Amino acid sequence: MTVVRLPRQDLFARQEMEVPAPAERQLAQLVARRLTREPLAYILGRREFYGINLLVNPNVLIPRPETETLVEHALFMALMGMENPALVIADVGTGTGAIAINLAIHLPNARIYATDVSDEALDVASYNIRGHNVADRVTLLKGDLLEPLPEPVDLIAANLPYIPTDRIPTLQPEVQREPREALDGGPDGLDHIRRLVAQAAGGKLKEPGVILLELDPEQAPAVEALAHQLFPDAQTSVEKDLARLDRVFVINRGMN
């Protein structure tokens, strides 16, 4: 479809069409790249996430279906559990901007900050944000986690690096082609999550307020202990992804 510039439905309808020689050569080049285990999303330059198409390149983590659980629960909390429609939200480690864009589309009254430490990632996010016409409500900020936020927020959504360092060499070759800084969460995978929760407790999260963290199912007990240490009065829970695995850890600081 990418090579012959046809939508999927037209491709099936025109199966007898002769493919031009330049298109055949281009297809051969794409197949050669895939045989090196380059991620398909990088080859195509795009990825669908929660119903929208996003530009992706090797400077950003490829959005995954598991993260759609984070978006779904953020929308649920915003629409059902928060009385204020004009929410202030932080998408931390925005990468492609996937989370921020979807929240902006579905929460038209919200203001969203999207943070990242990478200039290259912020360039990708900026392109996607403008492409989906939400640049008036999504503000990009460069900096470490919550530090660049100019004000406390109602909701923090974060898909941070959470893979333990020594597990990275065991991942599929395609995953290892993604930015190391977007994967590596330190010895137990929780380095960034610990710092984010500490920053939130230091005045970056309103009361009431909610933190949503994507994580590995095995990390939930350690994050629960951390949450109760820094937010002793908060309620905690874990949301399952489509594979029925614990995926999104929720720290609820006083929301209904």
N, C-alpha and C positions, 0 to 999 in steps of 0.2 A: 504493500500500500504506500509506504514511504517512497519507494523507488519509482513506481509508475504513477504516483500522484492521484490515486483513486481512493474514494471512501470504500470501506470494507464491503458494503452492500453492492456497490458497482463492480467490485472485483469478482464476486461470486456470479454476478449476472453476465460477466463478459469473460468467461473462462476460455473461450476460443481466441481471445485477442492475442495477437503476436507481440511479444515484448521486444521493444527496440534494442539494438545492440548496446547503446550506451547504458541503458537501464540494466541490462544483463551484467555488464562490467561493474556497475555500481553495486548490484546485488552481491556479486562475487566478493567485492571488497568488504561489504558488511558481514557476510558469512565468515570471511577470514578473521575479521575482528572478533566475532563471537566465538570462534574456535580457540582463541587465546584466553577465553573465559572473561572477556570484558563484559560487564553488565549490559543487558539489552537496553535498559533505560538510557544509559550513556550513549549507546550506539544510535538510538532513535532520537535522543535529545529531549525526551518528554516522558512524563509518567502521569497516569490518572490517579487521583486521590480524592475520595469522598465526592465523586461526581464532577470534579474539575480537572482540566489538563494543566500540567505544570512543566515549565522548562526545568530540566535537570542537566548537570554536567559534573565532571569529576571533582569539582570544588564543594559539592554538597552531598549529604547522605540522601539516598534514594528513599522517598516516602514509602511506608509499608502499611499493609492492611491493619496490623495491630494498633497503629497509631490512630486509626479511625475510631477506635474505642475511646481514646482520649477526647477526640472532638465530640463524639456523641454525648459523653458524660458532661463535658463542659457546657454543651448546649442545654442538656437536661437541667443542670444546676442553674444556669442563667435564666431559663424560661420558667422553671417550676419552683426554685428554691430561693430566688433573690427578688425582693420586692422592687428594687430600684431598676428601671429599664435602662438607664444611662450608665451602664457598668463601665468600669475601667479595668482592663484585662491586660495581662502580660503573657506573651508567648516567648518563652526563654529558650535560647538556642534555636532560633527560627529556621535556619537552613534555607530551604526553598521558599519559606513563607506559608507552607501548606496549612498549618493550624491557624495562623492569624487570618489568612484569606477566608477560610471557611467560616470562622467565627464572625468576621466582618460581614460576610454575605448573609448569614442567618440571624445576626443580631444588629440590625441597622442603626440602633440607637447607642451602641457601645463604642467606646474609644479603646483602641488596642495599641499597645507598645510591643514591638517585636525586636528582641535583642539577639546579638551574636557577637563573637569576638573576631570573626573572620570578615575582612573586607570583601573577599571573593564571594563568600556566601551571601553577604548583604547585597551585592550586585545582582545575584540571581533572585533573591527575594524581592528586590526593587522591581525587576523586570516583571515578575509574576504578579506582584501587587498592582502595578499599573495596568497589566494586561487584563486583570479582572475588575478594574474600575473601583478599587477600594482604597486608593492612595489618600483620599481625604479623611479616612478614619483609621488608617494603620500608620503608625510612626515608627520608623526604623531607628534603632539606637545601637551604637557599637560600645561594647564593654563586657565586663565579667558578670554574667548571670543577671542579678537584679540591681547591681550597682548603678547602672546608668539611668534607672527610672527616676523621673523628676518628682514623683508623688507616690504615695501608697496606692495599692490596687485592690480591687474586690476579688479578683480571681487570677490565680497563677496557673498556667498550663505549661508543662515542661517535658519534652522528650530529650533528655540529656544523654550523653554517653554513659552506658551502664554495663558494658561488657568488661569483665575482669581482664587485666592485661595479659595474663598467661593463657587465656582462652582464645585470644585473637588468632594465633597461628593455627588453631584447629578449625577455624571457620571456613566456609566454602571459598574457593578462590575469587569468586565474584565479589563477595563481601569484603575480602581483603583488599580489593581495588578501590574501595570507598575511602574517604578521608580518615586517616587514623585518629585524628583529634575528635572526630564525630562518633567514634566507636569506643575508645579506650576510657574506661571509668576508674582506672587505678586498680590496686591489688584485689579489692573485693567488688569493684564496679560502682562503688558508692561515693567516690571522692567528690564529684560535682553535686550530687544530691545532698550530701551533708552540708556543703557550703551554701547551697540555695536555701535549704530549710533554715539555716542559721541566719542568713541575710533576711529572710522573710520575718523571722522572729525579732529582728533588729529594727523593725519599723517599716518594712516594705509591704506588709500585708495589713489591710484594714481589719477591724473587728466590728461586725462579722466579716468573714472572708474564707476563701477556699483555695487549697493547693491541690493540683492534680499532677501526679508524677507517673510517667511510664517507667516500668522496671521489669526485671526478670522475676518470675514467680518465686524463686528461691530467696529473693532479697526482701520480701514483704516483712518478715519478722524483725529484721534489723532496722528497717525504716519505721516500723511501728514503734520500736523502742526509742528511736531518735525523735519521732513526732511527740511522744508523750513527755519526753525530757524537755523539749523546747516549747511545746504548746500543751501544758498539763491539763487544761480544761477542754481541749478540742476532742471532737469525735473522729474516729478513724474507721475506714472501711476499704475494701478492695473490690474493684470491678473486674469481671472476667472478659477476655476477648472472645472472638468467634470460635476459637479452638477450646474454649472453656478453661483457659489458663488464667491465673491471677495476673493482671497486666497493668491496671491503673490504681495507684494508691491514692486515697482521698484523705486529706486533712481538712476537716470542717470546723472552722472556728466560729461557731455560733450561728450558722445558717439554719433555717428551718428544714 
